[in-house]
Amino acid sequence: GAVVSQHPSWVICKSGTSVKIECRSLDFQATTMFWYRQFPKQSLMLMATSNEGSKATYEQGVEKDKFLINHASLTLSTLTVTSAHPEDSSFYICSASSGGPADGNEQFFGPGTRLTVL
Amino acid sequence: GDSVTQMEGPVTLSEEAFLTINCTYTATGYPSLFWYVQYPGEGLQLLLKATKADDKGSNKGFEATYRKETTSFHLEKGSVQVSDSAVYFCALRKGAHTGGFKTIFGAGTRLFVKA
């Protein structure tokens, strides 16, 4: 099946710094990418949806100025956590889809990035 | 709003035991239903899906039937193996015609299978 990679797989940073997480579709073109956040023993919560070349659509309650999403190409999306604080510590997962907004278009998930903010 | 509820884990079974992981959903419209599996250190993988009522999804010995009357999509396997140890996520997705291309996940159920 299609492969999605994330980099880094884990990162530790100091409070107040910014962290960039990359999500790449390795063998297909991803017209749509999704960013999720997962707290321990909880569901994956959708943060935002991005389409290549356009602005991301953020879910209610997600600060767009704090979580900057760039989907500059059909194989790369980045999530930047700006001025990170300990409450931003979480597991961030991206997924990618080659299709449009229709049922049945499979999403392929990356392995996740664990962010720890000290 | 739309939501997915699945049984809390962890679930611990002996090899060759029967597995059921319950999943119920709340959604407007006609969502598609999915089970994803996450093995240690890996990303989520699609295990099976069903796109309309009474459909049965099946893969690798796992199966689940889309029950609209009970809003359920329970995952079953007749004989589990140690290699089935993983976290299982139930999810729903609605298409553009019903409000957007979003996947909503349950909390996940961790399965341990003992030899």
Interface residues (C-beta under 8 A of the other chain):
Chain A: G1 V4 T32 F34 Y36 K41 Q42 S43 L44 L46 T49 I93 S95 S97 G100 P101 A102 D103 G104 N105 E106 Q107 F108 F109 G110 P111 G112
Chain B: V4 S32 Y36 G41 E42 G43 L44 Q45 L46 K49 T51 F89 R93 K94 G95 A96 G100 F101 K102 T103 I104 F105 G106 A107 G108
